Amino acid sequence: MLMVVALCTSDLPTLNLSQEVRQTVFDRCWALIHDTPPPTEKEKRVLDLREGEEVTLDALVQIIRNTFTEHGCTQLTWEHAPSQPTQSTSPDAKPLIDRLQNWDPIDQPPVDGPGEAGNN
């Protein structure tokens, strides 16, 4: 749900929703959890659900589904190449991340070595 709202507030040109539908999705979701009009500044068009409950989340999902149905959207699609990370890795996590980037689970040797499993 948050990803859909984030996509609706993005400037991705390849998102298959018109600007009108994107704005409608956000504005309706905003109205469900706020008593004030939705912000007009792009940087402030973010939903904060930290105080929400499960029923709120279910209602937001239903709003998105209904809005998509009203506008004939059955599938949300976009094409966007992965972007570079915006934050650097902490020094403590770097060794693990380096190992994971070189990890190939298909070619990994058995953990106990051949013929050694269960011989302890």
N, C-alpha and C positions, 0 to 999 in steps of 0.2 A: 504494500500500500504506500509506504513512504517512498519507495523507488518510483512508483508511477507519478506521485505528486512532484518528486524532484525532477523527473523527466519533463513534466508539464511546465515547470518553471525554467527549464533549460532553454538554451538557444540552439539546440541541435536542429540543423536544417533537414536532417533525414528522418526525423520522427514523423510517423504517419498520421499525426493529428494536426489539424489547423490551429492557428493561434487562438481562435475563438473557443475551440473545444478545450485547449490547454488552460485557458483562463477560467472557463466555466468549471472545470474540475477543481482547480485550486480554490476558487471563490466559494463553491458549495462546501468543500471540506472545511475551509476557514469558518464559514458561517455556522457550521455544526458545533464548533468548539470555542467560538468567540462571540462576544456581544458587540464588537466593534466592526466597522467595515474592513475588508481586506486591505492590506497595505498596497500602495501603488509602486513603491520603490522596489526594484527587483531584488536587492540584497535582503529585504525584510520579508519576502514572500517565501517563508519557511514555516512548516508546521512543527510545533513542539508538543510531542505527545507524552512527555514524561509524567504528567499528572493524569493522563487518561486511564481509562479502564477497558476491559475486554469488550464491553458493550459499545463503547465509543469506537474502537477499532472496527468492530463488525459493521457499525453504521457508516463509517467512512468507506469501507470496502463496497458496501451497497450503493453509496452515492456514486462512486467511481463506475461501478458496473452499469447503473442506470444512465449515467451521463454518456458512457460509451454506446450503450444500446440506442439511446435517443439519436445519436449522431451516426449510427450505422457502423461503428467500429467494433469488430469482433476479435481483433488481435492487434496488440501494440508492437510495432517494429521500429527499429532504427539501425543505422550502421554508423559506427563510430570507432575509430582505431583506439586501442588502449593508449592512455596518456602516461607520461612519466610520473613517478611518485612526487608528491608535493612535500613530503617530509622525509628526513633522513632516518635511517635505522639506528637504533641505540647501539652503542659499542657492545653491550652484553648480548644482544640478539643477533649481531652480525654473523658470528660463526655458524649458528643454526640456519640462518637464511642462506648463507653461502652453500651449506651442505644440501639444503632442500632444492636449490636451483640446479644442482648437479645430480640430483637423485633420479634414477630411472628404475621404477619398481619392476619392470619387466625383466631386466638383466641382473637383478640383485641375486647374489649367491645365497644359499640357505643360511639361516642364522647359526645353526649348530654345525654347519659343514656337512658334507656328504657322509652318510652312514653313522653320524654321531648322535642323532636325535634320540633321546631317551636312554643313553648309555651311562647316565650318572647314578 
